[in-house]
Amino acid sequence: MTIPHDTIAKLDETYRSLSLLGSQLDERQWKLATDLPGWTVQDNLAHLIGTERSLEGLGGTTHASSPTDHVKNPIGQFNEHEVDARRSMTGAAVLTEWDDLVELRLRTLRGADDAYFDAPAQTPTGPGTVADFLHIRILDCWSHEQDIRRAVGIPGGFDGLSATHTIDRLIRTLPIVIGKRAGITEGGAVAIDITGPVERHLVYEVRDGRAGAVDAPSAPLLTTVSLDSETFAVLALGRRPAADLADRITVDGDAMLGQRVVDQLNMMI
């Protein structure tokens, strides 16, 4: 493969956006709770540091966190060790560690050859390459930036490459939502209108038992779900239930069917 310059550019954008956002926060804001159970604003950045250190080959913490209800699997336990190891630090100190680390990461990525990006890696979606992992890493970093922004009340980050990248990756899960989880019957079609800032008009039809994107349905749409791109991301990333965002979602047509689609948008583990 060729070096994924586009992926590196998006990581650069999101790394630096996180740094700029962090530079605006005081210690009270760093300790605010976020949508992720048990995690503060500071914890979100500490989590990103732990993963970036691992990707850079710097090794993880030797600290072991106490058991918590929100840790569900070994990946979650790894994350919690890294987060808990930094809980006694100030937010400013965690930000300094982040700033230094991302400069190192960007030097590594920009100096790496094809063999580096082609190396096998276990990604959140299964076996792949380092390049595959980094493609997903954009989503992870941008998503946690949004977790921080919601907690501190500083919106933004939807006008860049990483926002579009993340929305488009999340859209990949919609055939599963519509064809399997929402139980749309054979021949049924639904539309998802993401109204912006990242705009997408998407139509899916179930054919031969599977939902797939179509330019136009072969029969009238059963339902159309309309929501802005932030609401779509929050739901697809499992940050909040649809009931908490009902005033930002419109369903036309079969209301019960549309609600089933909305309720099944969470595709995170």
N, C-alpha and C positions, 0 to 999 in steps of 0.2 A: 504494500500500500504506500501511498505518499504521506508525508507528514501532515497531520490534520490541523493546518493553520487556522481554519475556521473555528474549530473546537478551542484551540488555544486562545484565540481572540475573545471568544465568549467567556472563557474562564477568567481572563484578564479583566474584562468588563465587570463581571460579578465580584471577583476578589476586591477590586478597587471600590466598587459601590458599597460593599460591606465595610471597608475601611473608612470611607467618607461618612457613612451613616454612623458608625461607631464613634467617630471623632466629635459628633454632635451630642453625645449622651453624657449625662452626669451619673453619679454612682447610684442614685435612687432609680433612675431608668434602667440601669444595667441589672438591677435586682427585681424588676417587674416580672410577673408571671406571663407566660405565653400560652398559646393554644396547645402546646405539647405538654402532657401531664408531667408534673414534677420539674419542669425546666423553666428557668428564667431566661431573660434576654441574654445574659452572660453565658448561660449553659448552652444555648444554641451555637454561639461562636466557639465555645470550648469544644463542642462536638466536632465542628468543622476542622478545628486545629488537630484533633486526634486523628481524623482520617487523612488529612494532608500530611501529617508526620509519617503515617504508615506508608502512604504512596511515595514519599520521598526516601523511604528506607531508614528513617531515623529511629524506629522502634517506638513501642507504646509505653505507657506508664506502668510502674510496678505496683501502683496503688490499687487496692481492691475496695470497691464501694460496698456499702451494706445492701442487703436485699431490699428491693422496692417493688411495689405492686405494678408499676408501669413498665417494668422490664419483662419481656415475653420470650426472648430467644437469645442465643449466643451473641448475635450481632448487637442486640440491645444491651447486653451485659458489657461488651467491649466499649460501646459508646458511653455507658454509664460510668465505667472506670475512669475514662478520660475526662468526662464532665466533672465528676466528683473530685478528682485530683486538683481541679482549679477553682473549686467553690470558695476556698479561703482567700483567693486572690481578689484584688480589686478589678473592676471592669476595665479600667485603663491599662492595667498590667496584662490582662488577657488580650486586649486589643494590640498592645505592643508586640506580644508574642505572635499574634496573627499577622501583623504587618511585616515583621521580619521573615516569617515563614513563607508568605506568598511571594515575596521577592525572590527567595531561594527557589520556590517551586517554578516560577516563571522562567528563571534562568535555566533550570533543568529542562523544562519543556521546550524552550526555544533552542536549546543546544543539543537536543536528543535526535537520534537518527531513526530510520525506519524500523530497525530491529527493536528499539525501545517500545515503540507503539504497537508493534506486531506481537510482542511477548504475551503468552497466555495469562489470563487474569480471570478470577471469579467475580462476576459482576452481580449486582442485585437482581438481574433477570436470568442469571445462569452463566455457564462458561462462555468466555469471550476473550478479547484482547485488552491490553491497556487502553488502546484507543476507544474501544467500546465502553470501558469503565468511565473514561473521561467524558464521553458523550452524555452519560447518565449523571456524572458529577456536576455538570452545569445545572441540571434540574435540582439536585440536592442543595447546592450552594444558593441558588436563586430562591428556592422554596424557604430556606431558613432565613434568608434576608427578609422575605415577606412576613415570616413569623415575627421577626423583630419589629418590622415596620408597623404591623397591626398592634403589637403590644405597646409601643411608645407613641402611637398616633402620628407617625410621619409617613404618609403614603408616598409611593413612587416606585420606580423600577419596572414600569410596564412599557416604557418607550424604547427599550434596548433590544439587542439581539437575543439575550438570554431569556427574556420573557416570551418572545415568539417561539424560541426553541423549546421551552418548557411546556407551553400550551400545546404545541404540536406533538410532543412526546406523550403528553397525557391523553391526547385525542386517540392515540393508538389503542387505548383500552376500551374505547366505546363499542366496538363490535361485540366484545364479551359482555359488557353491560346490557346491551340491547338484545342480543341474540340468545344469551344464556341466563343472565341474572334477572332481567326484567321480564323474561318469558314472552317476548313478542312472538306471535304465531306465524306460521309459514305464510309468506306473501305480504305480511304486514310491514309497513314502513313508518318511520318516525324521523323528525328533523330536530336537530340541535342547532339553535342560533346563538352563537357567542357574539355579543353585541359590541365588544370593545373594552379597553383600547386595542387588544388583539382580536380582530374580527374574523369569524369563520362561520360559514353556512354549510351545515353538514346534513346529508340525508343518508339513512341506512335502511336497507330492506333485507328481510330474511328470505333467503333462497336456499333450498336443499338443506334446511336446518341451521344455516349459518347466516349471521348478519354481516353485510358488507356495504361499503360506501357505494352510492350510485349517484349519477348526475341528476336523474329524475326518477321518481318512483313509478312503478307500473300500475299502481292503483292509488286512489287518494290517500294522503297521509292520515294515519290514525291520530297522531298527536304531534305538536310542536312545542319544544321546551326552549324558552329564551332566557338567557342570563348573561351578565357581563363576565368578562374574562377573569376578574378577580374572584368572583363567586364560583365560577367553574373550577378554578385552581384550588380554592379552599375546600370544595366538596371532593374533587378528584384526589386530593392529597390527604383526605380524611381528617382535616383540621377541625371541622365543625359539622354537626348534623344539618340536614336540609331544613329542619324545622326552625333552626336559629336564623336562617337566611331567607325565609319564605317571602319576605317583602321585596326581595331582589330577584325572584324567579317568577316567570309567567308561563302558564301551561294553556295552550289552545287545543281544542279537540277533546279527546278522551282524557278527562282530568285524572281518573284513577290510574290509567296506564302511564300518563306523563309523570305522575307522582312516583310510580314505581321506578321509572327511569332515574328520576332525581335522587331517590333514596338509595339507589345502587351505584351512584357515581364513584364512591370511595373505592379505589383500587390499590390502596397502600396496605402493606402487611405490618 
